[in-house]
C-alpha cells in the first residue's frame, strides 16, 4: 500500500505546456514571433518573414499552426531515452534550413527602395522572364524592371512566368519553415529533456515501492518481530 503511494502523478499535456513559462524552452516562441510581428510593423520586421506576395496571409497562419503542432508533439518525447539525439537533429535541420533560406533569398528576393517614404520593399520574383519582359526590357536587371513597372503581384506575374514565381516562393517558404519548425522542435526537445530529468524513473519507483512494502510486511510478521 505504501509502495503504491510513492508513484508520481503522470505528466499531462497541460502540465507540459505550462512548463514552458518557467523554462528556456519558451524561446520556442522566437520561431512563431516573426510570422506575427512582420504583419504589424512591416518597416523593419518585414525581413523576418519571406516575401510571398499574395500567399503571405496563408503562409503566416500555416506557420503558427504548424509551430503549435510541433510544440504539442514535443509532449510525446518526454520520457524517451533518445531526447539528446532529437535535439541534435533539430539543430541540424535548423542550421541547414537557415543556409537554404539565405541562398533562396539571394536568388529570388529583390529589395526595392521607395524614396518617397524613405523605406524599401521586399519582392519575391521568378527565375524565368515572360516574353513581355524579354521584349520590353531586354537586358535590364530585375531591380530596374520592378522600379519601372511596380512591385505588385500583378506586375510580378507579368514580368516572370507564374511557374517560376510560385516555385521560388515555395522554396523560400519551405526553407523558412524548416528554420522555424527546426528551432521549435529543438526547444521542445530541451523541455522534454528537462521534464524527464526532473521526474524519477517509474520503474525505479515501482521497485523501491515494492521493496518498502516487503520490508513493512517482514517487520510486521511474528518472525520479524
C-alpha positions in Angstrom: 0.0 0.0 0.0 2.7 2.4 0.9 4.7 1.5 -2.2 1.7 2.4 -4.4 1.6 5.9 -2.9 5.2 6.6 -4.0 4.4 6.7 -7.7 4.2 10.3 -9.0 1.3 11.7 -10.9 1.6 11.2 -14.7 2.6 14.3 -16.7 -0.3 15.6 -18.6 -0.3 17.7 -21.8 -1.4 20.7 -19.9 1.4 20.3 -17.3 3.8 20.1 -20.3 2.5 23.3 -21.9 2.5 25.1 -18.6 6.2 24.2 -18.1 7.2 26.5 -21.0 6.6 29.5 -18.7 9.5 28.6 -16.4 11.9 27.1 -18.9 14.4 28.3 -21.5 12.2 26.3 -23.9 10.0 29.4 -24.0 12.5 30.6 -26.6 10.5 28.3 -29.0 8.3 31.4 -29.4 11.0 33.1 -31.3 10.1 30.9 -34.2 6.5 32.0 -34.2 7.0 35.7 -33.4 8.3 36.8 -36.9 5.1 35.5 -38.6 3.1 37.8 -36.3 5.4 40.8 -35.9 6.1 41.3 -39.6 2.4 41.8 -40.1 2.1 44.7 -37.7 5.3 46.6 -38.1 6.4 46.0 -41.7 9.0 48.8 -41.8 11.7 46.7 -40.1 10.2 43.3 -39.3 9.4 42.6 -43.0 12.9 41.0 -43.1 11.8 38.4 -40.5 9.3 36.7 -42.8 9.7 35.8 -46.5 8.1 38.0 -49.2 5.5 35.7 -50.6 3.1 38.2 -52.2 -0.5 37.1 -52.1 0.5 33.9 -50.3 1.6 35.8 -47.2 -1.5 35.5 -45.1 -1.9 31.8 -45.6 1.8 31.3 -45.0 1.6 33.1 -41.7 -1.4 31.1 -40.5 0.2 27.9 -41.6 3.5 28.7 -39.8 1.7 29.5 -36.5 -0.5 26.3 -36.6 2.4 24.0 -37.6 4.6 25.5 -34.9 2.0 24.9 -32.2 1.5 21.4 -33.5 5.3 20.8 -33.1 5.1 22.1 -29.6 2.3 19.7 -28.7 4.1 16.8 -30.3 7.1 17.5 -28.1 4.9 16.1 -25.3 5.4 12.7 -26.8 9.2 13.0 -26.3 9.0 13.2 -22.5 10.5 10.0 -21.0 12.2 9.0 -24.2 15.7 7.6 -24.0 16.8 9.4 -27.2 15.9 13.0 -26.5 19.5 14.3 -26.9 19.5 12.8 -30.4 16.3 14.7 -31.2 18.0 17.9 -30.0 21.0 17.4 -32.3 18.6 16.5 -35.2 16.6 19.7 -34.6 19.7 21.9 -34.5 21.0 20.3 -37.7 17.7 20.9 -39.5 17.6 24.5 -38.3 21.2 25.3 -39.5 20.7 23.6 -42.9 17.4 25.3 -43.4 18.9 28.7 -42.5 21.6 28.2 -45.1 18.9 27.2 -47.7 16.8 30.3 -46.7 19.7 32.7 -47.2 20.5 31.1 -50.6 16.9 31.2 -51.8 16.5 34.8 -50.6 19.5 35.9 -52.5 18.2 34.2 -55.6 14.5 35.1 -55.5 14.1 38.2 -53.4 14.7 41.8 -54.5 14.8 44.9 -52.3 13.3 48.0 -54.0 13.9 51.4 -52.4 10.9 53.7 -52.1 12.4 57.3 -51.8 9.0 59.0 -51.3 8.5 57.1 -48.0 12.2 56.6 -47.2 11.5 52.8 -46.9 12.2 49.7 -49.0 10.0 46.8 -50.2 11.0 43.2 -50.5 9.6 41.4 -53.6 10.0 37.8 -54.5 10.4 37.2 -58.2 10.8 34.2 -60.5 13.7 32.7 -62.4 12.3 32.9 -65.9 11.1 36.0 -67.6 8.0 36.2 -69.7 8.0 37.1 -73.4 6.7 40.5 -72.5 9.6 41.2 -70.1 12.2 40.0 -72.7 10.6 42.2 -75.4 10.1 45.3 -73.4 13.2 45.3 -71.0 15.8 43.3 -72.8 18.9 43.0 -70.7 17.7 45.3 -67.9 18.1 43.8 -64.4 15.3 42.8 -62.1 15.5 46.0 -60.0 15.1 48.3 -63.0 12.1 46.3 -64.2 10.4 46.4 -60.8 11.1 50.1 -60.3 9.5 50.9 -63.7 6.6 48.5 -63.5 5.9 48.4 -59.8 6.1 45.6 -57.2 2.5 44.5 -57.0 1.8 40.8 -57.7 0.1 41.6 -60.9 3.3 43.1 -62.3 5.5 40.4 -60.9 3.5 37.8 -62.8 3.6 39.9 -65.9 7.4 40.0 -65.8 8.1 36.4 -64.7 6.3 33.2 -65.5 3.8 32.1 -62.9 5.5 28.7 -62.6 8.9 30.2 -61.8 7.4 32.7 -59.3 5.5 30.0 -57.5 8.5 27.7 -57.4 10.6 30.5 -55.9 8.1 31.3 -53.3 7.6 27.7 -52.3 11.3 27.2 -52.0 11.5 30.4 -49.8 8.7 29.3 -47.6 10.0 25.7 -47.3 13.4 26.9 -46.2 11.9 29.4 -43.8 9.5 26.8 -42.4 12.5 24.5 -41.9 14.2 27.2 -39.7 11.1 27.9 -37.7 10.0 24.3 -37.1 13.5 23.0 -36.6 14.1 25.7 -33.9 10.7 25.0 -32.2 11.4 21.2 -32.3 14.8 21.8 -30.7 13.4 23.9 -27.9 10.5 21.5 -27.2 13.1 18.7 -27.0 15.0 20.7 -24.4 11.9 21.0 -22.4 11.2 17.2 -22.7 14.7 16.6 -21.5 14.3 18.9 -18.5 11.0 17.3 -17.5 12.4 13.8 -18.0 15.5 14.6 -15.9 13.4 16.1 -13.2 11.0 13.2 -12.8 12.0 9.9 -11.1 12.0 6.8 -13.3 8.7 5.0 -12.9 10.3 1.5 -13.0 12.7 2.6 -10.2 9.8 4.0 -8.2 7.9 0.7 -8.5 10.9 -1.4 -7.4 11.5 0.9 -4.5 7.8 0.8 -3.6 7.8 -3.0 -3.7 10.9 -3.1 -1.6 9.4 -0.8 1.0 6.3 -2.8 1.1 8.2 -6.1 1.6 10.2 -4.5 4.4 7.0 -3.4 6.1 5.5 -6.9 5.8 8.6 -8.5 7.2 8.8 -6.1 10.1 5.2 -6.7 11.0 5.3 -10.5 10.8 5.8 -12.5 14.1 9.1 -13.9 12.9 10.5 -10.5 12.1 9.4 -9.2 15.5 
